[in-house]
Amino acid sequence: MKMTFRWFGDNFDTITPEQIRQIPAVKGVITTLYDTMPGEVWDVAAIQKIKSRVESAGLEISGIESVNIHDAIKAATPDRDMYIENYIKCLERLGEEKIELVCYNFMPVFDWTRSDLAKPRPDGSNVLSYDAAIVENMNFEDMLESLGSKSEGFILPGWEPERMARNKELFETYADIDEAKLRENLGYFLKAIMPTCEKYNIKMAIHPDDPAWSVFGLPRIVKNKEDLHALCDLVDSPCNGVTLCTGSLGSNPDNDLPEIIRSLKGKIHFAHIRNVKYLGDRKFDEAAHLSEDGSLDMYEIIKAFVDIGFNGAVRPDHGRMVWGEKSMPGYGLYDRAMGICYLNGLLEAIRKGGKK
Ligand code: DNO
């Protein structure tokens, strides 16, 4: 496993690559051109600039999260082929720079969502949290306002204000799209891009839906083991695979994570590791990475990754906001760095224990 850390770029992150380099075991960052819109062809000079910035701190770009997918592709509107061409150009440009991992998602309209971005905990920290009972009493505008009011001025990944301003139109675009249609559109996209991915050895790693159920009536097709296998079956290519995000899949207690990980041997290209604490039906708080702080058994999860010989990039995912830090919600330095130290300990113990 290669330990990495998400970094949003100099103009968007409160954390620097120099700080990231000092976290034990971290070899690379997972980054993106955060000021690009879905559908844009990425500028070669901008890719080279961020690459040399990361390398100047002694790190590598271990992957891109995300090259976001335009809604025309997800909803199969008449202009989708043009956006697929643009996506292929981005992949070629990344491939030329030897960047070989791309995380993306296929969630309609918006990316991950929460009912609270800063829920206070008894320990004085705060966390992202989700409560279906609150979300079901909101309309989409309420959700936008609620996320905006607690985002500390940061633009959340996948919630580009330009796109969100057109949310009514976006919802209409998906009016006739059900899960089967959305999956068909994903298959069309993957078939079109796979030859380029194979040429450059770019591993496409789809991110699960977060939370792992439909929100605001939109279809969701990456929620559980069946969905993940259906995705792998859409195109049989070593480049078609998944981001195993323990927190997203783990939002649903029916998802048996170690079992899902084992069943996806060879198809996991990237891992996001974090913990969640179940509080009731479709209600959870995010937690510290430590098993006892949440509901997921991190030992069993890491053991499953080790058992299947996973050697791709892994990053700690959302942490608590601790010690008064102000940063992108979920993406502070301190708790994610503590999370890495814990994951490092689990890994060393599992590897050495397994040899005895
Ligand atoms: C949220 C992230 C997501 C993820 C995208 C991948 O914190 O896990 O925004 O990056 O869904 O495309």
Boltz pocket constraint, residues with backbone or C-beta under 6 A from the ligand:
constraints:
  - pocket:
      binder: B
      contacts: [[A, 65], [A, 66], [A, 103], [A, 104], [A, 105], [A, 111], [A, 112], [A, 157], [A, 158], [A, 207], [A, 208], [A, 330]]
      max_distance: 6.0
